[in-house]
């Protein structure tokens, strides 16, 4: 469905060239949810803009539906759509019904089909009851669902989501993730950029880790965690409050990802290399419980390894 080969994107200015994407290659299978994960500035948005024909690559090529998107973008655009994160791209003075009708006309939906498609889409995203309300009165979650309804108007085969849950409350995020699962079941390929690891773990069939314009790894979430578990491990360590020397030792030796206080006990969640010595901690703590790695643990390990290699 999507083939990316040796993709390079350089932003040029008068003083210095900035390499946003540096020789990226991968493929996305038809009907999967493919996650592109990385920190701010990693190249995620540049990549998704190229894939969705908004931006031309400097070098390399991308094929969607066996068509080179740089040469024939007009053949690609009717088959894809884009969901923005946040409030850009909406018209606050319109009602939800007017908004969907407006874009239906832009997408060349036959006039006799607009009413039924509008009703179907607003019901699908749970906005039929708000169809006559002005968009400026909508919550962020409602706006994000409206974005999705608009993106489904042209019955796309691929939908791109760029940080779709940014700014959403837990309920809004839950509803949007449910809708993404539903459109996948309808056979739509989903490309999702995010820096929320738990969200990606829940939604994505496969994930590409990207940092500083390069792909670090691509695999199933379970496989990414399995590969990392060969070298790192996660523990919950309970120590008595007041054992400052032990606490300082843990902070110095290990990567402490979370700290909690509970009934006079400090609970430290740590990630460490399997080669690290744990005897001193094990002998002096209240408990040391093995925990499964999270996708965030894996990603942070990849980043730290890359930083070490670049020194």
N, C-alpha and C positions, 0 to 999 in steps of 0.2 A: 504493500500500500504506500509506504513512505520510504524512500531511499535517500540517505544523505552521504555524500562522498567528499572527503577532503575539504570540508567547508571552512573558509576563512573570511572573517569580516574585520576590516580595518577602518576606524574612524580617523579621517585626516583633518588636521588643522595646521595653522601657520607655524606652530612651534614644535609639536611632537605628534607622531602617529600613535594611536591607541588600538591595540589588538584586542577586540572584543571576543572573537572566536578564533581558535588556533588549531586548524587541521582536524576538524571533528568529522567522524564517520559513524553511522549507525543506521539501523532499520527499525521501522515500526510495523507491527503486524496488523492486518485488518481486524477491526472489532475489539482491540484491546484498549485499556486505559494505560497510557504511557506517561510516567511522571518524569519531569525534569527538575531536579532538586539542586539547590545551591544557595550560598549566602548572597546578600545584596551585592551587585556588581560582578557576579560570576559569569554573566553572559546569557542568562535564561531568557530575558525579554528580547534581546537581539536575536537569539535563535528562533524564538516563536514568531517573531515578526518576519523573518526570512521564510520560515515554513508556511506562513499564511499569506505570502506574496506582498507584504507591506514594505519589504526592504530587500534590496538586491545584495547578494554576496559579493565579496571582493574576488574570491577564487572558489573553485569547487562547484558542485551542483547538487540540486535537490530535485527528486522526481516524486510527484504525487500522481497516482493512477497512471504510471508509466509515462508521464509527461513532464518535461523539463519546465519547472515553474518560472525560470528566468526568461525563457524563450516564448512560452505560451501561457502567461498568467491568466489571460481571458478565458482559457479552457478550464482552468482550475477553480476560479472564484465562485462560479455557480454551485460547486460541489462542497464548499467549505463554509465555515462561519467562525466567529470569534466572540468570546464572552469576556468583557473587561471586568477587572476587579475595581470596586468603588463606584463613584457616581458619574464618571465621564460617559458621554454618549447618550445621556437621557435628556428629555425635554420636559422640564418641570411643569410647564403650563398645560401640557396635554394630559388627558386621562389615559389610563392603561389601554383602554379600547382604541382610542385615537392613535396612540403610539404604535400599536401592533398593525392597525390599518394602514398607517403612513408607510411603515416599512414593507408591508405586503405589496403595496403599489410599487415601491422602489425595487423590490425583488421580482417584479413582473408576475405576481400571482394573478391568475385570471379573475376578473371582477366577480364572477358568479361564485367563486370559491372563497373569497375573502372572509365573508361573515362566518361560515362554518369553520374555517381554519382558525380564525381569531378565537372563537368560542372554545375549540378543542385545545388550543395552546394555553389560554388563560386558565382553563380547568386543569390542565396537566401540571402547571406550576402553582396551582392553588391561589390564583388571583381573580377568579371569576366573580367573587363577591365584592372585589374592589375595582371592577372594570371601569366604573364611572367616576372614580376618585382621581384627583389631580396627582400627578407623580411627585410633586414637591412635598406632598404630605406622607409619602411612603417611608417606611423604615429602610435601613441599609439592606436588610435581608429581603424585603419585598422588591427593592430595586435590582438586587442580584438575580432574583427569580424572573423579573421582567426582562433583564438582559438575556437570560436563557430562552425565554419565550420568543424573543426577537430573533435569536440565533437559530431557532428551529423552524422559522417561517419557510425557508427555502429547502427544507428537508435535506440538510447536508449529510454527507458521508463522513466528514471529519469536523469536529468542533475543537477549537483551541480555547483553553481557559488560562488566563494569566492572573495568578494570585486571586482566585475567585472568592476566598473566604476572608480576605483582609477586612478588618473592621466589623465583622459580623459577631453577634452574640452567639452563645452556644446553641440556642434553638435555631437561629438562622443558618448557622453552619451545618447543623444536623440535617435540616430540610434540604439544603443545597446538595449535600453529599448524597442524600437519598435520590434526588433527581438525576445526579450524574450516573448513579448505578442504573437507574431506569433507562436512560438513553443508551447506555452501553448494551443493555438487554435488547434494545431495539436494533442493534447492529451497528451503531455509530461508533467510529473510532474517536477516542478522546485523548488529546494531548494536554497535559496539565503541568503548569509551572507553579512551584510553591517553595517556601522555605520552612513549612510546617511538616516535620517528619511524621508525626502521628497521623495526620491527614493523608499523607502519601501512603503510609503503611496500610491504612484502611481501604483506600480506593484503588491503588495502582496494581496492575498485573505485573508490570516491569518498571524499573526505575533506572534513570541515568543520573549519576552524581556528576555535577559539573562545578569546576572552580577555576577562576582565572582563565576562562575561555577554553578549557580543556575538559574532555570527558575523563573522569577518574575511573569509573566502573559502570557497567550496565548489567543488571540481573534481576531475578525475582526477589522481592523483599526477604523471603525466607532464606534464599541462597546467600544474599548479602550478609545476613546475620550469621548464617552458618559459617561462611568463610571467615568472618571476623572472630567467631568464637574459637577458632583454632589458635588465636594468638592473644585475645583479651578476654577478661571475665568481669562480671558485675556482682558486687556484694552489697547487702545492707549490713552495716556495722553499728551495733548499739554499744555506747559507752556511757559511763556515769558522768553527769555534768560536774565539772570540777577537775576532771582528769586532763588538764591543759597540755601536759607534756605529750600524752598519747594523741590528743586531738591535733597538736601541731605536727607530730610525726606523720600522721595520716595525710594532712594537708600538704606536707612537703614531699611525700613519697608517691602519692596516688592522685588521680584525677577525681576530685569530689564534685559530683554533679548535682547533689541535693543535700540539704541539711534541714532536719526537723527536730523540734523539742517536744517531748511528750512525758509528762509525769516524772520529771527529774532525770530523764534519759535523753541523750542526744543520739539521733539516728542519722548516720552518714551513709549516703549511697555513693559508692565509689566504682570506678572502672580502672582496671589495672592490667598490666601485661602478665601473662601466665608465668613468665620467668621471675616476676617480682617476688621477693621474700615476704611472706605474710605471718611468719611465726610470732614475731613480737606483738603484732596486733591481735592475733588469735589467742595468745596467752594472756592478754591483759584486757580484752573487751568482754562485755556481757554476752554478746552473741555475734556470730558472723554467718549470714545466710546468703546462699547463692541465689542470684536472680537472673532471669533471661535478659539478654541484651536487647536494647531498643534500637530502632533504626537511627535515632540521633546519636547513640553511642558509636555505632558503626561509622556514621558520617564524620563525626568529630575525630575518630581515629584516622580515617583517610586523610582528613585535612592536616592533622598533626604530622602524619608520615610524609605528606607532600612538602610541608614546611621544612622538616628535617632534611629531606633530600635536596632542597633548594639552597641550603646553607653552605 
